[in-house]
Amino acid sequence: MKKIIVVHLVETLKIGGLERVVATIAKGLSADKYRIQVWCAVSGGSIADDLQAQGIEVKILGISSYYNPVGFFRLARMLRSIKPDIVHTHTYFTNTLGRIAAKLAGVPVIIAHVHSTYWVYSKRNLFIEKILSRLTDRIICCSNAVKEFVVSFEGINSAKTVIIYNGVQAEVTGPNRTKTGKNPDVDAHDVVIVTVASLFPHKGHRYFIEALNMIKKDESAKQYLIVGDGPLRGTLEEQVRIAGLEHIVRFLGEKKDVGEILLSADIFVLPSCEIEGLSMSVLEAMAYGKPVIATAIGGIPEAIDDGVTGILVPPHDSTALAGALRVLLHDRAKRESMGRAGARRFALDFSAEKFLHKVDSLYNECLTKTL
């Protein structure tokens, strides 16, 4: 049987939530049914290296702008050479570049994937998105909040959209925690609070650190681990130093696999303050049975049931974040009950298996319509 050729087009494959979604599809869909290729328009990254090591085809195109029409025609020529059945694009840049090139190449099915609520789009961005939606068979939205953004803010026909929640492959599901000294980043006797996010302004780390400063005199022994990297690292490290928190806050940088850290955690925090689709790190924390403190922004309230699987706080509100931390720091029973409830919710709605089944079904639906 001839395999279905699918090209995923992304900007880069550095460590990040969007990139992990692409990797989950590339590694998870049946290799007997699909031939998956991942093309990086701009550059590769550690996830690209991992995919290649597992035998998945990855191309680095070196196209950094869509203002030069040469990029569109070059990409269209490359697509024509392999005749993909589906082109599946991710992020604004590659959604623009990829959909036009795929149309020029005569690709039967074009799918765009929207991973967040990009309220900062300009009128030009919105115009381009609306025009290109006419070239698109389906637009995947990773949450109801993202669909609302696409339909109400971008003005795109709701019938074009489909909601497919992100899915995570976690080795351990449940409230199990191991503090045996295997993880050098964790003291087995402390309450450990972890956040996993790239160090960009929209992830809200400054509010997290402000909240930690408010509760630093709390008697509970604790450690705060910040996993991720980005342009704000120096600024945030300075904020920690000025607050006198160096002895309890540690910056661990990027980690390919945060599972060991999550196993050792007691509480997970995500203080996003501007845009958020459906955080992969929140879902992974739920998979590992950890209570989540997060902002009520984007698709997060669709995953976190306030007071049941975690605590939701307003964005930009370090005082509310400090209050939520105090509640869980002092109540182990609540932490563990929320963690168990989160693990159950994860298994029901956010497993990699459920996500992949829905992507496979969408591909089949779109291909059937082209026959």
N, C-alpha and C positions, 0 to 999 in steps of 0.2 A: 504494500500500500504506500502511495506517495505521501511523504510527510508534508504537513502544513508548515510553510515557511513564515516565521514571524520575526520582524525586525523591531526591536525596541530602540528608540532614539532618545538619548539623554544628553545633558551638557557634559557632565563629568560622572565619575563613579568613585568619588571620595566617600568617606564614612558619613552617613546621614540617613534620615528616615526615608526620604524618597528613593534614595539609592538602594536601600534595603528592600523596599517594595519591589523594585525591578529585579533584584537578585532573587527574591523569593519566587517570582514568576519564572525567571530563567532556569532556576534549579529545580523548581517544583512541578512544572507541567510535564506530562509524559513525554519522555524522549522517544518513545515508539511512535507517538502521534505527531509531535512537533519538532521542527528544527528551529531552535531559538537563536537569534543573533542579537547582540547588544552593541549598538554603535554609539560612541561618545563623540558628540559634535566638536567639543573643545579639547578635552584632555581626559586621561584615565584616572587612576587612583587605586587605593588598596583594594576596593571591592572589585575593580576590573581585574586586578592581579589574581584575586581569589577565584573569580569566575573562569579565567583562562586556565588556572591550575586544575580546575574541575572539568576541563574539556569543552567549555562553552565558548563559542566564537565571539570575540570582542574585536571591534575595529575602533581606532582612534583617527578621527577625520581632520582635526585641526582647523575647523571652521569656527571662527570666533565672532562673526557678524552676519546679520541677514540684510544689511544695507547693500552689500555687493552681490549682484545677481549671479555672479560666477558660482557662488556657494550653492544656490538652488539648483543650477543646471548640473553641477558636479555631483551633487547628491542624487538628483534624478537619474543621472547616467549610471551611478553605482546601483541604484535600486533596479533599474531596468536589466542590469547584468545578471541579477539573481532571481528576478521575478517573484518577489514575496507575495504571499496571499494576504498578509496583514501588516500594516505599519502602525505601531502603537507608540505614541509620543508622550513626553513628560516635560513639564515646565514651560513657561511662556516662550522662551527663546526657541526651544526645539519643537514646541507645538506649532510655532509659526513656520520655522524653516522646514520641518518635516512634513507638515500637511501640504504645503505648496509643492514640495519636491515629489511627494507621493502621488499627488494628482497629476503632475507633469509626466510621471513615470507610468501612469495607468494602473496603479495598485488597486486591487478590487475593494479592499476594506481599509478604512482609515479610522483609527480610534485615538482620541486625545484623553489624557489622564490629568485631572486637576487635583492637586495634593493639598491645597490650602486656600484660605480666603484672602485674596490679594486686593485689599481695599485701596491700596495705593496706586492702582492702575490709573493711567492718564486717559483722557478722552481718545487719544490715538490708540492706546492699548485696547480699549473697549471696542473701538470700531473694528480693529483687526480681528479680535476674537469673534465678534458677531459675524463678520464676513466669512471667516474661515470655518465657522460652525456649519456653513452650508456645504462645505467640502467634506464634512465629517460624518461618519456613519453613527457613532455613538461617542458620548463624552462621559467618562467614568468620573464620578464624584466620590471622594473617600468618606463623606459623611453627609447627613442631611444639611448641616450648616454650609458645607461647600456647595451643595446643590442650590440652596437658597441664594448664595452669592452668585452662582452662575446664571440663574434664572432672573433674579431681581436686579442685580447690579450690572451684569454683563448683557442682560436682555436677550438671552438665548432661549429658544423654544424648549420647554420642559420635556417634550417628547424625545428630544435628542439625548437626554441625560439618563444615567443609571447609577444608583448608589451601590457601591461595593465597599464595605468596610475593609480597612487594612487588616491583614492577618499576620501573626507572628508564629514562628517555629521556636518553641521553647522546650528545652530538654527536660525541665522539671516543672510540673504544674502543681501548685498547692502551697500551703503556708510553711513549707519546710525551710529551716535555716540551719546552716552549718557554720559555727564559729570555733573552729578547731585549730586555728593558726595556719591553715592552708593558704589563706588569702593574706599576703603581707600588708595589704592596705587597710586591714581591719584589726582593731583590738577586740578580742572576744568578749571583754567585760563591758564594753560600752554599748549604749543605744546608738545605732548607726543610721544616719539620714543621708540619702543619696539623691542627687539630681543628675540626669543624663540629658544633655542638650548642647548643641553648638553654641559657642560663646559670641552670640550676636545680640544686638539690642532687643529684638522682638521676643527673645526667650526670657527676658525679665530677671536675669541673675542679680541685678543690683537690688531688686526688691527682696530677693531671698536673703542676701547678705545683710540688708537693713533689718530684716526680721530676726536674723541670728543675733545681731547686735542688741536687739531689744530683750532677748531671752538669755543672754550670755551669763547672767548671774543665777540662772536656774540651777537647782542642785543636782539634777539628773546628769550622770556621766554620759557624754555624748561625743560623737564624731560626725563631721559633715564632709561628705565626699562629693566633689564636683567633677563629673566625668564629661569630657568634651574639650574642644579647642576652637579657637577663632580669634578675630581681631581684637576682641575686648579682654583678652586674658590679662594683659599687663594692667589695664585699668581696674579690673576686678581684684587682682592680687593686691594692688595698692589700697583699694577700698577695705579689703580684709586686714591689711597691715594697720591702717589708720584706726580701724575699729578694735584692734587688739585681739583679733581672733585667729592669729597664725597657729596657735597651739591646738586648735580644734577643727580648722577648715583646711582641707587638702585638695589641691588641684591635681587630678590624675592624668589630664590630657585625654587624647583619643584612645578608645579601646575598641578593638574589633569585636570582642565578645564580652559583654557586660554581665553575663550570666553568673559568674562567680561572685562578682560584687553584689548583685541583686540577692543572691542566696544569703549573703552576710548582712543584708540590710534589714532594718526594722520599719523604716518609713521611706516612701518615695515622694519627692516633691518636683512639680513642674510649674514654674511661675510665669509662663508665657503671658505677654502683655499686649500684643498687637495682632498677630495673625497666628492661626493654628488650624490645621485641617483635622487630623486625627493622629495624635502623637504615637509613634511606634514604641517609644520608651515607656509611655503610660501603659500601653497594652502589655508590654513585656513585664513590667512590674506587677501587673495583675496576674499574669501567667505564673509568676513566682510567688503568688500569694501575699503580696505586700500592700498595705493600705496606702492610698494615694491622696496627697494634698495637691490640688491643682487649681488653676484659675478657670472660672466659668466663661470660657472663650472658645469660639470655633466649635469643633466637634467633640471637645472634651466632655461636656455634660451628657453626651450620648453614650459615653463609656462609663463615666463615674456617676453612680447614684449617690447623691449627697447624703451623708449620714449612714449609708449602708456599706458601700465599697470604699468610701473615702470622704474627704471634706473638700467642698468647692468654695473658693474665695473670689472676690472681685479682682480683676487685673489692676495693676499699679497700686495695690493696697498692702504695704508691708505690715501694717498693724494687724489686719485680718489674718495674714499669713502667720504672723507670730502667735496669734491666738490659737490657730489651728494646730500649730506645732506644740504649744503647751498642752492642749487637750490630749494629743496622742503620746507625747513624751511621758505623761504621768499615768497613762491608762493602758497597760499591756493587754488586758482582756479585750478592750475595744480595738486595739491594733490587730490582734489576732482574729477577731470575728470579722472585721472589715476585710482582712486579707483573705480569709476563707470565702467570703461572699464575692470578692473580686475574682478569685480563681474560678469560681463557678460561672460567673458572668463571662469571663474570658473563654472558657470551654464552650459556652453556648453560642457566642457571636463572633469571636475574634481569632479563632485558630487559623493557622496557615491552610489547613485542609479545606475549611469552609471558604476561605478567600479564593483558593485556587479552583475550587469547584465552580464558583461564580464566574471567574475569569474564563475558564474553559467553556462554560455554558454561553457566555456572551460571544466568544469567538465563533462557536458553532452557529449561534443565531444569526450573526452578521454574515457569515459565509453562506449559509442557506439562502439568504435573501439575494445573494449575487448569482446564484445558479440559474 
